[in-house]
Amino acid sequence: MQLADLVISAARSRADAPAVIGPDGALTYGELDALANRLARALARRGVVAGDRVGLWLEKSGRGVAAMQACLRLGAVYVPLDPLSPAARVAGILGDCTVRCVVTTEARRAALAAADAPAELAVLHVDSDWHEVLRESADSLPPPARGPDDLAYILYTSGSTGKPKGVCISHRNALAFVEWAAEAIAADSQDRFANHAPFHFDLSVLDLYVAFLAGAAVALVPEGLSYAPRRLVEFVREHAISVWYSVPSALALMMEVGELSAAAAPTLRAILFAGEPFPIKPLRRLRAGFPAARLFNLYGPTETNVCTYHEVTTLADDRSAPVPIGRACSGDEVWAVRADGERAGPGEEGELIVAGPTVMLGYWGQPPQRGPYATGDIVRGDDAGEYTYIGRRDHMVKIRGHRVELGDIEAALLQHPDIREVAVAVRGAGIDARLHAFVVAPPPAELSLLGLKRHCAERLPRYMIVDDFTPVTALPRTGNGKVDRLALARLAAASSSTSGEQP
């Protein structure tokens, strides 16, 4: 089985049932199937064949979902791109994985041309070329000669060197998680899924493909609503959402500001969250507010999608105890390894290792992933085989669910002509997390926060733009000359929200 088979199968049995409700309208399974075939033919006319990469740089929409399906039907590999990323970063990604074609708008294509995107890049415009797409035949194409271990999509994540890394996911990788999740939440055709995450974020895989496997509908949350809590609660109510999946910070805001509860959203039966730790106080409020709903804490880096889970039934009496990330799922095996290389026992801390069907093929342009994947996350297991997340062993952080390598931001800031050295730390947690830069810029340089934000905006996605900065004469360093990250964290915590002032 391949990912493309899910919509094809649902269209055969439930052609008139709603499939996707988006900002650009609603599509039944029959309409989604036909549109995917038309888009596949339009892509084929632009030279796309099995194995080619196709970039998708457009706002979240039903057309975007159909474009994903079109790529899969050709045996091509789709590369969803952050619609909020600057053109220069997108152009770099397109060049990195040598895409054959990009599906976008005329305005975005012009921005790519100005950013020196590959000149030979074919383009399918979802605005000016749409009449051409609709003239294509809606008949199905011959299935490509591709197997479950072939590449299905590439998700680009922040890289420590300043260059994004392409996580390569096969059909088998994705389906192992999708099939497990559908069974775990007992998904059926009457469900209504909400798609809160952007398409380039791995949380969207559950929203879309579990819905398609069940023949259910998925309602796409417009990007402008992502952190508008009152409107999100209205969205849940308006669309009778039964399955919700998002980062905890979005749920916390929906409860605090949007007054989310079972009374406000009576159709919600399953609430899933991932991407960052859920603070225990709002989690208790969520559990109390939805006494009959099933709550799942899902864990896994992009490289494995979801590899562990914990169903939250009751919470520990210890009000400071974090919610566990739980035990292995999706057919995976997980264990922890201590710093000395030995397997960690119950109560001992170690780095979480994952082996099994969800582990990625590898990073694009790098050697294939062989054997188990080391996550970089430090965990502690208990006697029952449940794990609790402790922290990271490197400089990767989570900002509202997005994985961010601090080195990626530092590399962008070092391109500023007045900055000699820089280090970035995080102040706060969850929805309150802020990126704080410590900058060494010798006189006569006069930096401003607005100037640094503009500099970042030309090179980084919106969620990676620094929130504050502090000029320093030198960065704190350890005895071996490395940047002292613990000292930076203390400085960031002591810094006021007034940027540009010495702490």
LORO-234515 format. One record per residue (C-alpha): residue number from 1; x negated, z negated, y negated. Coordinates in steps of 0.2 Angstrom, whole numbers, plus 2048, in hexadecimal, padded with zeros to 3 digits. Each point is the difference from the previous one (the first is absolute). Example, Ala and Ser with C-alpha at 12.3 -4.5 7.8 and 13.67 -1.06 7.14 Angstrom:
BEGIN
(1, (7C2, 7D9, 816))
(2, (7FA, 803, 7EF))
END
This chain:
BEGIN
(1, (800, 800, 800))
(2, (7FB, 803, 7EE))
(3, (806, 7F9, 7F0))
(4, (809, 811, 7FC))
(5, (80B, 7FE, 80F))
(6, (809, 7F1, 7F9))
(7, (809, 809, 7F2))
(8, (803, 80F, 80B))
(9, (808, 7F6, 80E))
(10, (80B, 7F6, 7F3))
(11, (806, 811, 7F8))
(12, (805, 806, 812))
(13, (80B, 7F1, 803))
(14, (805, 7FA, 7EE))
(15, (7FF, 80F, 7F5))
(16, (80D, 7FA, 7F4))
(17, (7FA, 7EE, 7FF))
(18, (7F6, 7FB, 7F0))
(19, (7ED, 800, 802))
(20, (7F8, 7FE, 7EF))
(21, (808, 7FA, 7F0))
(22, (7F4, 803, 7F2))
(23, (7FF, 802, 7ED))
(24, (802, 813, 802))
(25, (810, 7FE, 80B))
(26, (805, 7FD, 812))
(27, (7FC, 80A, 810))
(28, (808, 7FF, 810))
(29, (7F6, 802, 810))
(30, (805, 812, 801))
(31, (7FC, 803, 7EE))
(32, (7EF, 7F7, 802))
(33, (7FC, 80A, 810))
(34, (804, 811, 7F7))
(35, (7F7, 7FC, 7F1))
(36, (7F0, 7FB, 80A))
(37, (801, 811, 809))
(38, (801, 809, 7EF))
(39, (7F2, 7F6, 7F9))
(40, (7F5, 803, 810))
(41, (803, 813, 7FE))
(42, (7FB, 7FF, 7ED))
(43, (7F0, 7F7, 805))
(44, (7FC, 80C, 80D))
(45, (801, 80E, 7F4))
(46, (7F3, 7F7, 7F6))
(47, (7F4, 800, 80F))
(48, (804, 7EF, 807))
(49, (7FD, 7FF, 813))
(50, (7FE, 7F2, 80D))
(51, (7F2, 7F4, 7FB))
(52, (800, 804, 7EE))
(53, (802, 7F2, 7F3))
(54, (80E, 801, 7F4))
(55, (800, 7F5, 7F0))
(56, (811, 7F9, 7FA))
(57, (7FE, 7FB, 7EE))
(58, (812, 7FD, 7FA))
(59, (80C, 7F2, 7FC))
(60, (80A, 7F8, 80E))
(61, (80E, 80B, 805))
(62, (80A, 808, 80E))
(63, (7F6, 810, 7FD))
(64, (7F0, 7F6, 803))
(65, (807, 7F9, 810))
(66, (804, 812, 805))
(67, (7EF, 806, 7FB))
(68, (7F8, 7F3, 80C))
(69, (80B, 806, 80E))
(70, (7FC, 812, 7FC))
(71, (7ED, 7FC, 802))
(72, (803, 7F8, 811))
(73, (80A, 80F, 806))
(74, (7F2, 80B, 7FD))
(75, (7F4, 7F4, 808))
(76, (7F8, 7FD, 7EF))
(77, (7FA, 7F0, 7F9))
(78, (808, 7F9, 7F1))
(79, (7F7, 7F6, 7F3))
(80, (80C, 7F6, 7F5))
(81, (7F8, 7FC, 7EF))
(82, (804, 7F3, 7F3))
(83, (80B, 807, 7F3))
(84, (7F9, 7F4, 7F3))
(85, (7EE, 804, 804))
(86, (7F6, 80A, 7F3))
(87, (7FD, 812, 803))
(88, (7ED, 7FE, 802))
(89, (802, 7F4, 80E))
(90, (80D, 80B, 809))
(91, (7F5, 80F, 7FE))
(92, (7F2, 7F6, 808))
(93, (80B, 7FC, 80F))
(94, (806, 812, 802))
(95, (7EE, 806, 800))
(96, (7FA, 7F2, 80C))
(97, (80C, 805, 80E))
(98, (800, 813, 7FB))
(99, (812, 802, 7FF))
(100, (807, 812, 802))
(101, (80F, 7FD, 7F5))
(102, (808, 7F3, 7F4))
(103, (813, 7FD, 7FE))
(104, (802, 7FB, 7EE))
(105, (808, 805, 7EF))
(106, (7FA, 80C, 7F4))
(107, (7FB, 7F3, 7F4))
(108, (7F6, 7F6, 80D))
(109, (7F8, 810, 805))
(110, (7FA, 803, 7EE))
(111, (7F9, 7EF, 800))
(112, (7F6, 803, 810))
(113, (7F9, 811, 7F9))
(114, (7FA, 7F6, 7F1))
(115, (7F8, 7F3, 80C))
(116, (7F6, 80E, 809))
(117, (80A, 800, 810))
(118, (7FB, 80D, 80D))
(119, (803, 811, 7F8))
(120, (806, 807, 811))
(121, (80D, 7F3, 803))
(122, (811, 808, 804))
(123, (80F, 7F8, 7F7))
(124, (812, 7FE, 805))
(125, (80A, 7FA, 7F0))
(126, (80F, 7F6, 803))
(127, (807, 805, 7F0))
(128, (7FC, 812, 7FC))
(129, (7FF, 806, 812))
(130, (810, 7F8, 806))
(131, (80A, 80F, 800))
(132, (7F3, 809, 80B))
(133, (801, 7F1, 80C))
(134, (813, 801, 801))
(135, (7FF, 812, 804))
(136, (7F6, 7FD, 810))
(137, (808, 7FF, 811))
(138, (806, 7EF, 806))
(139, (7FD, 805, 812))
(140, (7F4, 7F5, 809))
(141, (7EE, 806, 803))
(142, (7F7, 801, 810))
(143, (7F8, 7EF, 803))
(144, (7EE, 7FF, 7FD))
(145, (7F4, 7FD, 80F))
(146, (7FB, 7EE, 7FA))
(147, (800, 7F0, 80A))
(148, (803, 7EE, 7FD))
(149, (7EE, 7FC, 7FC))
(150, (7FF, 80D, 7F2))
(151, (7FF, 7FB, 7EE))
(152, (811, 7FE, 7F8))
(153, (7FC, 7F9, 7EF))
(154, (7F2, 7F9, 7F5))
(155, (803, 7F1, 7F5))
(156, (7F2, 7FD, 7F3))
(157, (7FB, 7EE, 7FB))
(158, (7F4, 7F8, 7F4))
(159, (7EE, 802, 805))
(160, (7F2, 7F4, 7FC))
(161, (7F4, 80E, 7FA))
(162, (80D, 806, 7F3))
(163, (806, 80E, 80B))
(164, (811, 7FF, 809))
(165, (7FF, 800, 813))
(166, (80C, 80A, 80A))
(167, (808, 7F7, 80F))
(168, (804, 80D, 80D))
(169, (810, 7FB, 80A))
(170, (805, 80A, 810))
(171, (812, 803, 806))
(172, (7FC, 7F3, 80E))
(173, (7FA, 7F3, 7F3))
(174, (810, 801, 7F6))
(175, (80C, 801, 80E))
(176, (7F9, 7F1, 809))
(177, (805, 7F5, 7F1))
(178, (810, 80A, 7FC))
(179, (807, 7FE, 811))
(180, (7FB, 7ED, 801))
(181, (808, 7FD, 7EF))
(182, (810, 808, 804))
(183, (802, 7F6, 810))
(184, (7FA, 7F0, 7F7))
(185, (80E, 801, 7F3))
(186, (80D, 808, 80B))
(187, (802, 80F, 7F5))
(188, (80F, 80B, 802))
(189, (809, 80F, 7F8))
(190, (80B, 7F4, 7F5))
(191, (7F1, 7F9, 7F7))
(192, (7FB, 804, 7EE))
(193, (7EE, 7FE, 7FD))
(194, (7F8, 7FE, 7EE))
(195, (7F0, 809, 7FD))
(196, (7F8, 7F5, 7F3))
(197, (7ED, 805, 803))
(198, (7F9, 810, 7F9))
(199, (7FD, 80E, 80D))
(200, (7ED, 7FD, 7FE))
(201, (802, 7EE, 805))
(202, (801, 7FC, 813))
(203, (80F, 7F5, 7FF))
(204, (80A, 810, 7FD))
(205, (7FD, 806, 812))
(206, (80C, 7F3, 806))
(207, (80E, 804, 7F4))
(208, (800, 812, 803))
(209, (7FB, 802, 813))
(210, (80A, 7F1, 807))
(211, (80F, 807, 7F7))
(212, (7FD, 811, 807))
(213, (7FE, 7FA, 811))
(214, (810, 7F6, 7FF))
(215, (809, 80E, 7F8))
(216, (804, 7F4, 7F1))
(217, (800, 804, 7ED))
(218, (7F1, 7FB, 7F5))
(219, (803, 7FD, 7ED))
(220, (7F1, 804, 7F5))
(221, (7FC, 7F3, 7F3))
(222, (7FB, 80A, 7F0))
(223, (7EE, 7FB, 7FA))
(224, (807, 7F9, 7F0))
(225, (80A, 7F3, 809))
(226, (7F2, 7FA, 80B))
(227, (7FE, 7EF, 7F6))
(228, (810, 800, 7F7))
(229, (808, 7F1, 809))
(230, (812, 801, 7FA))
(231, (801, 812, 803))
(232, (7F8, 7FF, 811))
(233, (80E, 7F3, 805))
(234, (80D, 80C, 7F9))
(235, (7F8, 80E, 80A))
(236, (801, 7F6, 810))
(237, (812, 7FC, 7FD))
(238, (805, 812, 7FA))
(239, (7F8, 808, 80F))
(240, (806, 7F3, 80D))
(241, (7EE, 7FD, 806))
(242, (7FE, 7F8, 810))
(243, (7ED, 801, 803))
(244, (7F4, 7FC, 7F2))
(245, (7ED, 801, 800))
(246, (7F5, 7FC, 7F2))
(247, (7F1, 7F6, 7FA))
(248, (804, 7ED, 7FE))
(249, (7FD, 801, 7ED))
(250, (80F, 80C, 7FE))
(251, (80B, 7F5, 80A))
(252, (7FB, 7F0, 7F6))
(253, (805, 809, 7F0))
(254, (810, 806, 807))
(255, (805, 7EE, 804))
(256, (7F9, 7F8, 7F0))
(257, (806, 80C, 7F4))
(258, (80D, 80B, 809))
(259, (808, 7F1, 809))
(260, (7FF, 808, 811))
(261, (80A, 7F7, 80E))
(262, (80B, 804, 80E))
(263, (80F, 7FE, 7F4))
(264, (7F8, 80E, 7F5))
(265, (7FB, 80B, 80E))
(266, (80B, 7FD, 80F))
(267, (7FB, 80F, 80A))
(268, (7EE, 7FB, 802))
(269, (7FD, 7FB, 812))
(270, (7ED, 802, 801))
(271, (7F3, 7FD, 7F3))
(272, (7EE, 805, 803))
(273, (7F1, 7FD, 7F5))
(274, (7ED, 804, 801))
(275, (7F1, 804, 7F5))
(276, (7FC, 7EF, 7FA))
(277, (803, 7EE, 804))
(278, (811, 7F9, 7FC))
(279, (7FF, 7F0, 7F6))
(280, (809, 7F2, 80A))
(281, (80C, 7FB, 7F2))
(282, (809, 811, 7FD))
(283, (7FF, 803, 813))
(284, (80A, 7EF, 802))
(285, (80C, 807, 7F3))
(286, (802, 810, 809))
(287, (803, 7F7, 811))
(288, (80D, 7F5, 7F8))
(289, (809, 80E, 7F7))
(290, (802, 80B, 80F))
(291, (803, 7F4, 80E))
(292, (807, 80E, 80C))
(293, (7F3, 80D, 7FC))
(294, (7F1, 804, 80B))
(295, (7F0, 7FE, 7F6))
(296, (7EF, 808, 806))
(297, (7EF, 7FD, 7F9))
(298, (7F6, 810, 805))
(299, (7ED, 802, 7FE))
(300, (7F4, 80E, 802))
(301, (7F4, 80A, 7F5))
(302, (803, 812, 7FD))
(303, (7F4, 804, 80E))
(304, (80C, 7F8, 80D))
(305, (811, 800, 7F7))
(306, (808, 7F1, 807))
(307, (7F6, 7F7, 80E))
(308, (808, 7EE, 800))
(309, (810, 7F9, 7FB))
(310, (809, 7EF, 7FE))
(311, (812, 7FE, 800))
(312, (805, 7F2, 7F4))
(313, (80D, 7F5, 807))
(314, (7FB, 7EF, 7FA))
(315, (7F2, 7FA, 7F5))
(316, (7F4, 7F3, 803))
(317, (803, 7EE, 7F8))
(318, (7EF, 802, 7F8))
(319, (805, 808, 7EF))
(320, (7EF, 806, 7FD))
(321, (7FE, 809, 811))
(322, (7FF, 813, 7FE))
(323, (80C, 80B, 80B))
(324, (7F6, 807, 80F))
(325, (7FD, 812, 802))
(326, (804, 7FD, 812))
(327, (7FC, 809, 810))
(328, (7FC, 812, 806))
(329, (80D, 80D, 7FF))
(330, (802, 813, 801))
(331, (7F6, 800, 811))
(332, (7F0, 7FA, 7F8))
(333, (7F5, 7F2, 805))
(334, (7F8, 7F4, 7F3))
(335, (7F3, 7F3, 800))
(336, (7F4, 7F7, 7F4))
(337, (7ED, 800, 800))
(338, (7F6, 7F2, 7F9))
(339, (7F1, 803, 7F4))
(340, (7F4, 7FE, 810))
(341, (809, 80E, 809))
(342, (809, 7F5, 80C))
(343, (813, 801, 803))
(344, (808, 7F2, 7F5))
(345, (80B, 7F4, 80A))
(346, (80F, 7F7, 7FA))
(347, (7FD, 7F7, 7EF))
(348, (7F1, 80A, 7FC))
(349, (7FE, 80D, 7F2))
(350, (7FA, 811, 803))
(351, (802, 813, 7FB))
(352, (810, 808, 808))
(353, (7FC, 80E, 80B))
(354, (80E, 80D, 806))
(355, (800, 80C, 80F))
(356, (80E, 80B, 805))
(357, (80B, 80F, 7FC))
(358, (802, 7FD, 7EE))
(359, (7EE, 800, 7FB))
(360, (7FC, 80F, 7F5))
(361, (7F6, 80F, 806))
(362, (7F3, 7FC, 7F3))
(363, (7FC, 803, 7ED))
(364, (801, 812, 7FB))
(365, (7EE, 808, 7FF))
(366, (7F9, 7F1, 80A))
(367, (7FD, 7FE, 813))
(368, (80F, 7FC, 80A))
(369, (806, 7EF, 803))
(370, (7F9, 7FA, 811))
(371, (806, 7F1, 808))
(372, (808, 7F0, 7F7))
(373, (802, 800, 7ED))
(374, (7F9, 7F1, 7F6))
(375, (80C, 7FC, 7F3))
(376, (7F5, 7F5, 7F4))
(377, (80E, 7F3, 800))
(378, (7FC, 7EE, 805))
(379, (80D, 7F8, 80A))
(380, (803, 7F0, 80A))
(381, (809, 801, 811))
(382, (80A, 7F2, 808))
(383, (803, 7FB, 812))
(384, (80F, 80C, 801))
(385, (7F7, 80F, 7FB))
(386, (807, 801, 7EE))
(387, (7F4, 803, 7F2))
(388, (800, 7FA, 7EE))
(389, (7F7, 80A, 7F2))
(390, (7F2, 7F7, 7F7))
(391, (7F7, 80D, 7F5))
(392, (7F4, 80E, 7FF))
(393, (7EE, 802, 805))
(394, (7FD, 80D, 7F2))
(395, (805, 805, 7EF))
(396, (811, 808, 804))
(397, (80F, 7F8, 7F8))
(398, (813, 803, 800))
(399, (809, 804, 7EF))
(400, (813, 7FF, 803))
(401, (7FD, 807, 811))
(402, (7F4, 80E, 7FC))
(403, (7EF, 7FF, 808))
(404, (7F2, 800, 7F3))
(405, (7ED, 800, 802))
(406, (7F9, 7F8, 7F1))
(407, (7F1, 80B, 801))
(408, (80C, 80F, 7FD))
(409, (805, 7F9, 7EF))
(410, (7EE, 7FB, 7FC))
(411, (7FA, 811, 804))
(412, (80D, 807, 7F3))
(413, (7FB, 7F4, 7F3))
(414, (7ED, 803, 802))
(415, (804, 812, 7FA))
(416, (804, 7F9, 7EF))
(417, (7F1, 805, 7F5))
(418, (7FE, 7EE, 7F8))
(419, (801, 7F6, 810))
(420, (7F0, 7FB, 809))
(421, (807, 7F5, 80D))
(422, (811, 7FA, 806))
(423, (809, 7F6, 80D))
(424, (812, 7FE, 803))
(425, (80A, 7F0, 806))
(426, (812, 7FC, 803))
(427, (809, 7F3, 7F7))
(428, (810, 7F9, 807))
(429, (809, 806, 810))
(430, (80F, 80A, 805))
(431, (80B, 807, 7F2))
(432, (7F5, 7F6, 7F4))
(433, (7EF, 808, 806))
(434, (7F6, 807, 7F2))
(435, (7EF, 80A, 800))
(436, (7F3, 7F8, 7F5))
(437, (7F0, 80A, 7FC))
(438, (7F0, 7F7, 7FA))
(439, (7F6, 80D, 7F6))
(440, (7EE, 800, 7FB))
(441, (800, 80C, 7F1))
(442, (7F0, 7FD, 7F4))
(443, (802, 802, 7ED))
(444, (806, 80A, 7F6))
(445, (80D, 803, 80D))
(446, (812, 7FA, 7FB))
(447, (80C, 801, 80F))
(448, (813, 7FE, 7FF))
(449, (80C, 7FD, 80D))
(450, (80A, 80F, 7FB))
(451, (7F1, 80B, 801))
(452, (7FB, 7F9, 811))
(453, (812, 803, 806))
(454, (800, 812, 7FA))
(455, (7EF, 802, 809))
(456, (807, 7FA, 810))
(457, (810, 80A, 7FE))
(458, (7F6, 810, 800))
(459, (7F8, 7FC, 811))
(460, (80B, 7F3, 80A))
(461, (812, 7FD, 806))
(462, (80A, 7F6, 7F4))
(463, (800, 7F0, 80C))
(464, (7EC, 800, 7FE))
(465, (7FF, 800, 7ED))
(466, (7F8, 7F0, 7FA))
(467, (80C, 7F3, 7F8))
(468, (7F2, 7F6, 7F6))
(469, (7EE, 800, 7FD))
(470, (7F3, 7F4, 7FA))
(471, (7EF, 805, 7F9))
(472, (7F1, 7F7, 807))
(473, (7ED, 801, 7FD))
(474, (7FD, 800, 813))
(475, (80A, 800, 810))
(476, (7FE, 7EF, 80A))
(477, (7F5, 803, 810))
(478, (7FC, 7F7, 810))
(479, (7EE, 7FB, 805))
(480, (7FD, 811, 808))
(481, (805, 80A, 7F0))
(482, (812, 805, 806))
(483, (80F, 7FE, 7F4))
(484, (807, 7EF, 803))
(485, (812, 804, 804))
(486, (805, 7EE, 802))
(487, (7F9, 7FC, 7EE))
(488, (80A, 80F, 7FA))
(489, (810, 7FA, 808))
(490, (7FE, 7EF, 7F7))
(491, (7FC, 809, 7EF))
(492, (810, 80B, 803))
(493, (80A, 7F1, 803))
(494, (7FA, 7F7, 7F1))
(495, (802, 80F, 7F5))
(496, (810, 801, 7F5))
(497, (80B, 80F, 7FF))
(498, (7F8, 804, 7F0))
(499, (7F5, 80E, 804))
(500, (7EF, 803, 7F9))
(501, (7FC, 7ED, 7FD))
(502, (7F2, 7F6, 807))
(503, (807, 7F4, 80E))
END
